[in-house]
Amino acid sequence: MKNILFVLLFICSGQIATAQLFTKERILNDANGGKGTTDKNLLNWGYFFGLNSYDFKFEYEQDGPDILVEDNLGFNVGLVGDLRINDYFNLRFEPGLYITQRNLMYDPRYFDGIEFTDADLMREVKSTYIHLPLLLKISTKRINNIKPFIVGGFSTALNLSSNEENPDDNSVGQFRTKKNMLFYELGFGIDFYLFYFKFTPSIRGVFALNDEIVRDVDPNSPWTSNVTMMKTRGVFVNFTFQ
């Protein structure tokens, strides 16, 4: 899935960037502001939509078979608020809704001596995040009608699909995750200055700072007893319009 996200980003941006970099100097779109967005405005607003691919990173109490994660392509949508600091630095707030699902696949050896069914070997983890990142965008000098940049920062997320407070656990088929998450984020992208607006494809990696798993009541649970840490990580591809 992550490879698909990379391909989508580069297909969308590669041809336009090549045309801008390897042709003679072009008329600058939106160079002096007007009704469109401009780098000279103190505040700019926009929206984005895109795709995501979430994963889990596990750490274990004892060596054993890995819990395999089957990730699925998810969907993102949100708003952008951009505060200009100078020609090269911008502070961005990008609240969004991120929907995804991951399937956890357990090795039968986790159930050694315990009766189990095929359903016990898989757990669906559905997540609907209200994602709230605060990011610093560091741009290069504008080249014709493009401006590459890197971006990084921290974010918090509220998982609307969390069942943290559910008294039922894996013994009745409920894999539980925490509601509140913290992340750090790193990424890059390219601003394309079009005639009426600025179009920005970007790709960003997100990495959780806190443990997300809610452990079962049974301290010997085959689903959670050997897990010391379960952290979300993921890749976002966003397409922003300003």
N, C-alpha and C positions, 0 to 999 in steps of 0.2 A: 504493500500500500504506500509506503514512504517513497518508493521509487516512482510510483505513478504521480505522486504529488510533485516531485522534482521535475518530471517530464512535462507536466502541465504548465508549470511556471516558466520553464525555459522555452517551450514552444510559443507561449504568449509574448514573451519579452525579447527573445533572441533576434527575430527578424527586424523588429522596430529598432532595437539598439544598434544592430549592424548598419542599418540604413543611416542612422544619425551619426555614428562614429566615423564612417568611412565615405562620407560625401562631403562636398564643400560646405562652407558655413551657410546656415539656413536662417530664414526669418524667425525670430524668437516669438513663439506663441505666448500670449498672455504676459508679455514682458513688463508692461506698465500697469497691470491691474485691470481696472474697469469692473465689469460685473462678475468676471470670473475670479478664480482663486489666484493668489500671487504670493510669492515668497516675502514680499514687503509688508503684508498685513500682519498685525500683531496676533490676531486670532483667525484660524481657518476651521471650517467644519466640513464634515463629509460622512460617508457611510461605506461599509464594506460587506462583502460576502465571500465565502470561500469554503475550503475543505479541510478536514483534520484527520489525523491518524494517531490515536492514543495507544499507549502500551503501558505495561507495568514492569518495574524493576524489583525483583525479589532478593532479599537476603535471608539466609536460613540459619537455624539453630545448629543443625547437624548436616553433614554432607549426605546428599541423596538425590533422587531424580528431580529435575527442574519442573516447576509448574509452568506449562506452556501457555502462552497468551496468543489467542487468535484475534487480531485487530480487524476492525471494519472501518470503511470510509465514512466519516461523519460530515456534518454541515455546520457552517458558522455564518452568523449575520450580526451586524452591530453598527455602532456610530463611532465617529472620530472627532475628537477635539484637539487642535494643534496650536500650541503657544510658541511663537517665534522668539528665540533668544537672540540670535544673530544670523548671519548668512549660512552658518554651518551647523548650528545647534537648534533643535526644537524639542520641546517637551510635549509628549502626546499622552492622551487618555483615550483608551479604546474599549469602552464597555460593550460586551457582546454576549450572545447566546450561542453556546457550543453543545451540540448533541452528538453522542457517540455511543458505541457498545463494544465491549470486549468480552470474549469467551475464555474462561480458564479451563485448561485441560489437565486433569490429574492423572498421574501414573498409578496403575493398580497396586504398586508396592506400598503406596501410602496407606492401604487398607489391609495390610498384612495381619491376618488373624481376625479381621472384621468382615462380617457379611455385607456385601454391597451390590448395587445394580449399576447398569450402564449410566443411568441418570446421575448417579453420585460422582461420576468421573468428570462431569462438566458443570460449570456454573456460569450463568450469564450475569455480566455486570453492566447495567445500563446507567448512563450518566447524562444529566442535563445540567451543564454548568452556566451560571451567570458569572462571566469572567471579567475581572476588573483590573487591567494592567496599567501601570504608570511607567512610561518608557522614555528614554533619551534617544533621540534620532541624531546621528552624526553624519552629515552629508559631505560630499566632495564639491568642488566647484562645478557649476552647471556647464555642460558641454552641449552646445546647440540646444535641443529641446529635451535633453535627458539629464538626470542628476542621480547617480548611484549613492547609496547610503548603507550604513549599518545601524542596528538598533538593539538596545538592551534595557533591561529594567526588572522590576518585580511586579508581581500580581497576586491577587487573592481571588478565590472562586468559591461560590456557593453552589453545592450540588443539590439541585431540586429533586433528583431521583434518589437521594440518600435514604437508606433505611436504618440509620444509626440507632434510632430510638426503638426500633422493632424488637420486641422481646423474643421473637422466633429467630433461630440461627440456622446453620447448615444442617442440623439434625432433622429439620423439616424443609430443607431446600432453599433457605434464605442466606445468601452471601451478603454480608453487611459491609458498608463503607462509610467513612466519616463525611460529615456535611461540609466542613470548612477546610479549605486547602490554601497553601501558600506556594508560590512558584518563583523561580527566576527564569528570564527569557533572553534569548540571543537570536539575532537574525540579520537579514540583509534584503535589499530590494532596489528598485529603480523607479524614480519619478519620471513619467512621460508627460511633457507639457503639450497637450492637444489644443485645438483651436478654442474650445469652449470650457474645458475643464482639465484637471490633472488626473491622470490614471496611473495607479501605482500597484504593480504586482510585487508581492513580497513573500518570503518564506521565513518561518521562525520556529526555533526549537524551544520547548517549555519543559522544565524539570522541577518536580515537586521537592519542597524542603521538609515536609512532614509526612509521617506514616499515615496511610489511608485505611488500612484494614481495621475492622472491628472484630475482635476475636470471639470465638464461640465460648459458651458457658463451660463446656467440658474442656479441662486443661489438656486432655489427650486427644482432642479433635483431630482427625486426619486432614481436615481442610486448613486449619490455622495454627496448630500447635508447633509446627516446625518453622513457621514464618516469623522472623524477628523484625522485618521491615518490608513494607510494600509501598513503593512510591510511583506515582504517575509520571510518565514522560510522554511527550508527543511532538508532532510536527504540524504546523499550520501553514497553509497556503491561502493568502488573502488577496483580494482584488479590491482596491480602494478607489473611490471617486470623490474628488474635492473640487 
